[in-house]
Amino acid sequence: MPPAFMTSKLATVVAMIATVAILYVAKEVLLPLAIAVLLTFALAPIVSLLRKLKLPRMIAVLGAVASAFVLVSLFSLIVATQVSQVAQDIPTYQSNILEKIRTLKETGSEDGLISRLGKVFERVNTEINKSQSSGQADVEQTTKQQDPLLVQIFSPQRPIETLRNIIEPLIGPLATTGLVIIVVIFMLLEREELRDRFIRLVGYSDLHRTTQALQDAGSRVGQYLLMQLVVNIVYGVPLAIGLWFLGIPNALLWGMLAVVLRFVPFIGPVIAAVIPLFLAFAVAPGWSLLVWTGALFILAELVISNIVEPWLYGSHTGLSPLAIIVAAVFWAWLWGPVGLVLSTPLTVCLVVLGRHVPQFEFLQILFGDEPVLDPKERLYQRLLADDIDEATDNAEEMLEEKYLIEFHSTVAIPALLLGEQDRARGALTASQLANLAENARTLVANLNEIAAEEEEEEEEEHAEKEGASADPGEEDEDQAEFAPDLPDGAGKSVLCIGGRGDLDDVAAAMLAQVISIEGADCAAASHRDLLPARIRKLPLEARDAVVVGFLNRDSFKHAVFVVRRLRRLAPRARIGIALWHDTHDKPRENAAGLAEQLEADFVAFNVVDCVTGALSNEEPRQVKKRKQRNLRRPRARQGVAATVQLDDSLAQPVR
């Protein structure tokens, strides 16, 4: 790697380590600011809505902030009241808990697991009591020998000291809350000014990218927080009603805690269910309440995850599930429980940073949910790794929405082009190339069933169009979108041949599979069958078209000889050359001009043009016989003249 590249990567790693260290050391200062920034993102849409109602900026900001923090205060007060009530009621459940434990112990045999665990605990407890009693005896004996006795005098605290002990623990949280409120108010009041200052400081040289990043971060984080709050309320309210109906004490508290804890990714709902399940275990003498409570939590989570969230979320967060888990662990280690709650929105900001800043693109790759490989690259990697099952599964998944001709055009043949490029630059060994070609052939064979289904659909469509009741203008919109005018191949016979290598043979098999879907009798042959010793054995009789495909773009000279040989052996067949290109790459050559130079009937760069050319009703090109001429070489030392006959076309320069 170049030294400049290594220096840049090293600088990025050092900057990341320094940033993490600063976040950890300065968490007392940065944590309130992070909370304030996220609350600003969440309240900004509400402020904008109030501004649209013609309210002054100050009133809109103060109204939104005051409403939010009043709701939070009421929420906290209700939770605190409910918690104190639960603490008072817990001793009343002791008898039920002991009774159920006794029942579990009696259910198992004397040699059961519970009985054995009980005996182990009893032995440990006995040993501990013995050690404590012996230690106390030693202490008493030592105390008797010591003289004088120590006396500690306790004096009652003064009222001022008692008040100070009560207030001091509250100063920190109250100060943090006040700081967050003030910062949120000022950030909402000066939101546009702060945005301009940030652009001037960070992205003044690229206003478009910086503006797009800010809008993306604001919309994603704000929408996530608001929609997550709505989803959590929809989750918590029915849950509280269900717990109250089942008879769980303090059902309102558990519903409210479920609203808060569901902000914690994945494990939040599990934590919210622990205490209600324990109360269901402790309150009722039987087991039915525990079962119904667990079923309620499972049903609520299934409904929210599969119905409510997909319906309410207008856009996703852009994070992969694994990234959400890793982010939760990282932010919990960095900032504790508050970091765990804030992990998802903070990671969303990092993904947005990686999406719009090239230096941090690795964040988008690591945490984003978008595929980091194109379908053609993913298919090529699976084939190269001998993972045929995964390659087939991915292909079948794509073919649920695409036709086979589109899959081969946009994914399969471009994947073979990647393999050909690696072969040309020496990145593939002979064995790797052979395995790649064999895996690709297996993939094509695995798709034969889908090809047969599409062929049946094509036959039904043609039959409907030929019927009197069918509208000749009707056609499958999805098929017409990719290949609007594919000709009918019924009654035609086509041979597809690989040009120069094993990967060319696979591309020919893919083309033959697509042409067969259109109703033609199509076969595929290997590039080895084009050798002079074997070319006459090719099944060229009664063929309407012969197509030879090349993945290597430097195969023009070889294609010249192939066309001439096939023209002599099959004069009544249309001879076509496929110079495969990626659908995203625009060919630099002109197809008609290349066909003229090659004396071929057609030249195509993609599957659609190949199918159209092979199934065309046009007559083959009439090629005039080439004149022969004698060229004399200079006399040899023995004085013998050498005469060589050359073709006029071979004397011309070849591209």
N, C-alpha and C positions, 0 to 999 in steps of 0.2 A: 504494500500500500504506500502511496505517496506520503512524505513526511508532513505535508500540510494537512492532509486528511487525518492522520493520526493525531496531530496537534489539536485539530478542531474537536475530534471525539474526546480526547483527554480533557480539554477545557470544558466540554459539556458535562462530563462525569464529575469533574471537580466542582463545577457550579451546582450540580444536583446535590452532592454531598454537603456543600456549604449551606444550601437552602434548607435541607432537612435539619441540619444542626441548628440553624437560626430558628426554624419553626419549633424545635423542641425546647431550646433554651428560653426563647421569648414567648412561650405559650400564654403566660399570664397577660401579656399585652395583646398578642395577635388573636387569641381566641375570642374576646369580645368584639374585636374588629371584624373577624370572619362572620360571627353571628349577625352583626349589624349589616354587613354587605349582603348576606343572603336574605335577611328580612327586607332590605331595600329592594332587591330583585322581586321578592314576593309581593310587596305592597305597591310597587311601581304601577302595575296594571290598574289597581284600585284607584290610585291617585289620578291616573290618566282618565279613567271613567268619570271621576268627580269633576275633573277639569272640563270634560266635554259637556257637563251639565251647567257650565258657566259659573262654577264656584271659583273664588280667588285661590291662588296657589297656596297661600298660607293656611286658609281654612281647609282646603282639600288635604294637605299634608297632615295637619294636626288632627283632623277628623279621622283619617285612616289610621294614623299611629295610635291615637287614643282608643279607638275602637278595638284595635288589635290587642293592645296591652291590657285593656279592661277585661276582654275575654280571657286572656291568659291568666290574669289575676283571679278571676272568678273560678276558672278551671283549677288553679292551684289551691284555692281556698276549699273548694269542694273535695278535692283529693285529700288534703290534709285532714279535714273533718272525718271523712270516711275511713282513713287509715287509723286514726285514733279510736274510732268505734270498733274496728276490726281487732285492734290490740286488746280492747276490753273484753271482747266476746270469745277470744281464743281459748281461755281456760274452760269455758263451758263445753267445748268439744272434746275435752280430754277423755271422758268416759267412752265415747264412740270410737276414738282412735285406739284406745287400749283394747276394747272389745274386738275390733277388727284384727288387730295384731294377734290377739289370743286365738281368734278363729283361724287365721292363717297358720299359726303354729300348730294348732290341733289338727288341721287338715292334713298336714304332712305326717309321715310316719316318724318313729323315733330316730330312725337313721336318715331322715330326710335332710335336705339342705338347710332349711330354716332351723331345725333342731340342732344340727351341728354348729351352725353359726352362733346360736344362742349359747351353747356350751363353751364355745371358744371365747365369747365375750365374758361369760361368767368367770372362766379361769383367769383371763386377763385382769378383770376387775378384782378378783381375789388377791392376785399377786400385787396389784397396785396398792390395795388396802393394807397388805402385810408390810410393804416397803414404807408406806406412810406411817403406820403405827410404830414400826421400829425406829423410824427417823424421829418421830415425836418423842419416843421414850429417851432417845439419846439427847435430844434437846432439853427435855425436862431434867435429866440427870446433870447435864452441863450447867443448866441454869441454877440448880440447887448449889452447885459448887462455887458459882460466881457470886460475888458480893462487891458492891451494892447493886440493888435493882434499879433499872432505868425507868423513869417516869416521863411520859409525854403529856404535855398540857395542851388541851384544845380550847381555843377561845371562839365564841360565836362571831360570824362575819357581821360587819356593819351593813346597813341597808344600801349604802352607796356601792360597796364592793359587790353585793349581790346583784344590784342593777347593772353594774359594769360587766359581770360574768354573763348576764343574759344578753346584753346589747352587743358585746364584742363579736360573738359568732355571727351576728346578723349584719355587721357592717360590710363585710366583704361581698356577700351576694347582693345586698342593696346597692352598694356602690357600682358593682358590675352592671346591674340592671339599669341604673340611672345612666351610666355611660353608654350602654347600648341604645337606650331611648334617645339620648341627645344626638348620638352619631347618626342614627337612622333619620331623625328629623332633618338634620343639616344635609345629609346626603340626598334626601328626597327634594329638599328645597333647591339645592345646587346641582341637581343631577346633570343637566346639560353643561354647566360650567365644568364639572368634574370630568365629564366625557371629553370636552375639548382639551382640558389640561392633560389628560391621559394620552390623547392622540398626539398632542404636541410633544410630549415627553418620550413616547415609545414609537409611534408609527407615523410621524410627520412626513417621512419620505414615501410612504405608501398609504395614502388616505383611504383608498378603496378597500384594501385588505384589512386595515385596522377597524374601519367602520363596520365591515361585514363581520369581523370577529366579535366586536362588542354587541352587535345586534343578535348574533347567533347565541352568545353566552347569555344575554339577558332573556331572550325568548325561551331558551331551553331550561335554564334554571328557574325562572319565574313560573313557567308553565308546569314544570315538574313539581315545584313546591305546592302550588295551588291545587293542581289535580290530585297530588298525593294526599293533601288535606281533605279534599272532597271524598276521595276513595276511603280514607281512614274513617271519616265520619259515617259514610254509608256502611262501613264494616262494624264500627263500634256501637252505633245506635241499635240495630237489630240484635246484636250480640247481648247488649245490656237487657233488652226486653226479653230475649230468650232465657237468660240466666235468672231474671226475676220470675218468669213464668215457671221455671223449674224449681225455684225456691232456694237459690244460692244467696247467702247473705251479702249485703252491700253490692248488689248487681250493678248499680250506677258507677261505683268505683272501678270495677273491672272493665266495664265498657269504655270508660274514659281512659284508663291505662292502655287499653287495646288501641285507642286512637293514637296515643303518643308512641307506644312501642312499635307500632307498625311502620314508623319512619326508619327503624333499624332494619337493614336488609336481611331477609331470610329468617334470622333467628328471632326477630321482634315478635311475630305472632306466637312462636313457641314459648317465649318468656311470658307473654300475656296470658297464656293458657295454664301456666303452672299453678298459680295460687288458686284460681277457681276450681281446678281439678283437685287440689288438696282439700279445699273446703267441701267439695262434693264427697270426698272420701271421709271427711270428718263429721259432717253434719248429719247425714242419714245413717241409720243402722245397716241398711242393705247396700247392695252394689249397683242397683239400677240407676241411681242418680249420677254416679260416676260415669257410667256408660253413656247416658243421655247427654251429659255435659261434654264429654269428648266428641260425641257425634255432632253436637252443635258447633263446636269450634272447627271441626273438619268440614262440615257443610258450608259454614260461613267463608272459610278460606277458599274452597273450591269455587263458590259462586263469585267471589270477588276477583280471583285470579283469572278465571276463564270467561266471565261475562262482563263484570263492571269495568275492570281495568281496560280491556280492549275497546270497550264502548266509549269510555270517558277520555282516554288518552288520545289527544289529537296528534301527537308525535311522540316518538320514543326518546329516551334519554341519550341514546347513542352509545351505551355501555354494554359490553358483553356480560353475561352472568358471572363468569369467572372473575372479570375485572371488578365487579361489584363486591364480591367476596374478598378479594385481595385488598381493595380499597378500604373496606370495613376494618380488616385486621390492621392495616397500616395506620389509619387515622385513629383507631382506638388505642394503639400503642403510643401514638404521638400526643394525642390530646384527651385521652380517657373516654368516659361515656359520652361526653358531648361531641367529641370527634367521631364516635361511632354513629351518632344521629346525623351528623353533617357530612358523613363520608361520601354519599352519593352526589349531592350537589357540588361539593368541592372537586370531586373527580370529573364531573361533567365540565367544569371550568378548565381542567387540565386537558381534557380531550379537545375542547374548542381551541385551546392554545396550540395543541399539536396539529390541528386541522388547518390553521391559518398561518402559523409561523414555521418555516421550513426547518429551523434548528431544533424544534421540538416535535418533529413529525413522528418520532418513535413513540410518543405518548398516544397518538391516534392509533398507531399500529398495535400497541400493547393493550390498550383499554377499549378501543372502539369496537362496535359490533358489526361494522361493515367488512365484507370479505377483503382480505389483503392481497389475494391472488385473483386474477381474472379466471373465468371458467376454463379458458384454453390452457392457462398456466397450471391450474389445479388438476386438470385432466392429464396433462403431460407429466406432472409430478407423480400422480398416482400410477401411471403406466411405467414410469421410470423406476418406481419403488416396488414394482411387482404386486401392487395392491389392486387386483382386478375386481374384486368384490366392491370395493369403495368406488372405483371408477364406474362400474356398471350402475351402482346405486345412484351416484350423482347424475349419470346420463339419464336414467329412467325418471329421476325427479325433474330434470329439465324438460324431458319429453312429455311430461304431463301438461305443459303449457306451450310447447313448441312442436312443430312437425320435424320429421327426421331430416328433411332436406335443409331446414334451418339449423339444426344441431350440427350436421356435418359441415355446413358452410361457415358457421360462426365459431364453432368450438373444436370439432374433431380434426378437420384438416389444418386449421391454424395451430393446433397442438403438434401435428406431424411436422409442420413448418419449423416449430421450435426445435424439434428433434433433428431435423435436417441442418439447421444452423449450427447446432452443437456438433454434429458429425463433421460439417465442413471445417470448423475451426479446431478439430481434433480433441474435443472435450469428451467424446464417447469412444470407448474401446469397442472392438469388434463384438465381444460377447454382450456388452451392454446394448449395442445397436440391435443385435439379434433378439435379445430379450424384449426390447422395446417394440420391435416389429411384431413379435409373436403375441405380446400382450394386447397390442392394438388389434390384431386379427381376432383374438378371443373376444374383445369388446364388440367388434362388428358382428361376430357370430351370436353373441348374447342379445343383440338388438334385432335379430331376424324375426322374432315373434312380433315385435312392435311394427316392423316393416310389413309383415303379413297382414296385420290389422289395418294399417293405413292403406294397403293395396285393396283390401275388401271395401274400405270406405270410398276409395276412388272409383271402384267398379259400380258401387251403388249410386254415386253421384252422377257418373256418366249415364247410367241407365235411367235415372230420373230426368236428366236433361234431354235425353232422346225421346222420352215419353211425351204424349200429347198434352198432358196436364201440367208438365213442368214448364217453368218460365226459363227460357234460355239465358236470360240476363242474370239469374240467380247463381251465386257461387259462395263458397265458404269464405267469410270475411277474413278469418285468420289466415287461411291459405293464400287468399288473394293479396293480403298485406305483404307477404314475403315473396311469393312467386305468382304474379297475377296471370300469366298466360303460358302455363306449361302445356305443351301439346300432348295429345293422347298418343300413347305408345302401343296401342293394340295393333297386332299384326306386324310389328317391326322387330328386327333382331339386331342387337348391338353387342360389340365386344369391347371391353375396357382392359387396357394393358398398362402395367407399370412401366415407367420410362427407363430408369437406370439403377434403382436400388430397391431394397426391401420395403422401405417406407413408401416408395412410389407404388409398390404392389398393394399396400394397405389402402392408399388413397384411391386406387382403381377399384378395389373391392367396395369401398364406401360409395363411389359413384355408381357402380353396378347395382348396389342395393337401392339407391334412390331411383334409378331408371326403371328398375323392376316394379317399383310402386306405381309407376305411371302405366303399367300394363305391358311393357315390352319384354321380349325374351332377351335377357341380358346375362352375359357371363364375364368372368374376370380371368386374366392371364398374367403370368409373371414377366418381369423384365428379362429374365433369362430366355424366354421363348422368342425374343427378338434377335438372338444371336444368329449369325449366318447359317450355322449348322442346324438350327432348330426352327427358324422362322417359317419354313415351308410346312411344318407340322401344325401350325396354328389353325384353329377351326374358323377359317375365313369364308367358307362357302355360304352363300345366301345371306351374308351379313349386309344390313342396310347402312351401318356406320361402324367405324372403328375409332376409338378414342384412346390416345396415349397421353399419360399424365406425367409431369415432371415437377418435383418439389424444388429441385435445384435450379435457380434462375440462370445459371451459366450453361444450360444444356441446349442452347439454340443449335449449335453445330451438329450435335448428335441427333436432334430432332429432324434436321434436314435429311440425313441418311435414312432415318426411320420412315419418314413420309414417302420417300422414293421407293423403298423396298415394298412397303405396303401397297403403294399405288400399282406396282407391277403385279403383285399377287392378288389384289382385290380391286380391279379397275371399276367395278360397278358400285363400290361402297364409298360412302362419304368418310373422308379421313380427317379427323380432328385432333388438335393438340391442346392439352390443358396445361398451361403454365400457372400453377397454383399460387395465389396471392391471399394474404389475409384480407378479410372483408373490410378492415379499417384502413388498409393501405391502398391508395389509389395507384393503379398501374401506370407506369411512365410510358409504356409502349402503346401503340395503336393496334387493336386486334385485327382490323382489316389489312393494315400494312404488313403485319407479321404473317398473316395467312398468305398474302401475295408472295412474300419472300420465301416462305416454306413450301409454296404450292399446295397448301392444305385447303380443305374446304371451309374450315373455320378454326379459329383460335379463341380459347376462352380462358378467363382468369378465375372463375368461381363455378360452383356447382350448378347454379341456375342456368348460366350461359352454356355450360356443357350439356345439360339435359336438353335445352332448347335446340342446340346445334345437332345433337345426336338424333333427335326425334323429328328433325325438320324433313319436309317433303321435297326439298330442293334436290336437283340433280347434282351428281358429283362433278367436280371441276374437270374440264377437258384439257389435258396437258399435251402440248405438242412434243413430238419426238425430238430429242436433242441431237444436234449435229455433232459429228466427231471430226476432230482435226488432228493432224500429225505435228508434233513438235520434236525437233531434233536437238539432242544434247550435244555439247562439244565433243569432238573426237577424243577417244581414249588414246593412251600411248601406243596401243597396238593398232590404232587406225580403224577401229570398228565403231560404226555409228549406232547409237541407241535411240530407238523410237518409242515414244510413250503416247498413248491415247488418253486424253483428259476430257472430262465433261466441261462444257461451257459454263454451267452454273457453278461448278466447283472452282473454276478459275476466278470467280467473283469473290470479293471480300465478304467474310461471314462475320455476323455480330457475335 
